[in-house]
Amino acid sequence: MTRFSRRRCIATAALLALGLAGTAAMAFPDRPVTFIVPFAAGSATDQLARALGQSLTAETKQAVVVENRAGASGMLAAQAAARAPADGYTVLITTNTTHAANEHLYKKLSYDPVKDFAPVTALGKGGQVMVVNPSSPFKTVSDVIEHARKNPGKLSFGSGSSSSRIAGELFQQMAKVQILHVPYKSNPNAITDLLGGQINMMFADMSTGVPQIQSDKLRALGVTSAKRSPLLPQVPTIAEAGVPGYEMGYWFAAYVPAGTPAPVIQKLNELLTRATASAGAKAFFEASGSEAFTTTPDGLAQFQAAETRKWGQIIKAAGIEPE
């Protein structure tokens, strides 16, 4: 066979493969899809996944199965998703925990957040709220900063998630204060000790913190997002309240195993983008104080890279040693 013939065969094979992938994408999905979620049933990520799944089912007439694989800071779910067939029928609905924070918090991961996955789209983002006990003398973020500067290491903040922890670490770095970190297994556990007076403050996710704020069990001082939360419109951003430029939030995104055909990824991107505007998803975003946030696959890759750098810089500056 001549060199020209070999090239023509290779080109023909490539075109055939592309055509088959395009045909598969047109029919996708023609059977049930599985959403793997790294957190327990009832978690914010789980709630969003189920809302998105309902929308996909309504549009495609195919069932969406939500599989919760909680534990090991999301690593169990990420590993399972990475090892699934690269056909678009297994989607990881995850957060910054698995795809921005973990590689800086653990010496060894059971998955590669970049090489093992193909990005589909971002799904949503939200902020947290800095809260204290109502009996606390602190009425504003500036009150906390002033006291912390006069009494380095005397105040404490609790956290039960990577987002909560890093929000507190960034606050210390940007406000130039020293506050003792107290780790918890979950944010509700930290809330319990905050209510009991064992810690001075915490950065709580909206789902956990807002009910306590609305019932006057906690006092809100500032939100971590770039703009005020519609759930707490009277509460300033931390940037407004004394730490210019401060912003720290969490995000949700969808990934599939590396090697998934591009046409299938594009079809999933379109389906999930529309799903974030569904009634169920809108209800979730409104209730959780978050908002829809979608991207192209390349846009998610770029966003993830920027977030990974940001989280790494904060974690390194905080002196947090990988476990």
Protein Blocks (a to p, Z undefined) as FASTA:
>chain_A
ZZklmmmmmmmmmmmmmmmmmmmmmmpccbdcddddfbdehiaklmmmmmmmmmmmmmno
pacdddddeejhhmmmmmmmmmpccehpaccdddfklmmmmmmmpfbdcbdfklmpccfb
dfbdcdddddddfkbmbfbfklmmmmmmmmghkaccddfbfklmmmmmmmmmmnopaddd
dddfbfklmmmmmmnopambdcddfklmmmmmmnopaccfbdfbfbdcfklmmbccfkln
opghiacdddddddddehiafklmmmmmmmmmmmmmpmklmmmmmmnopacddddfklmm
mmmmmmmmmmmmmmmmnopacZZ
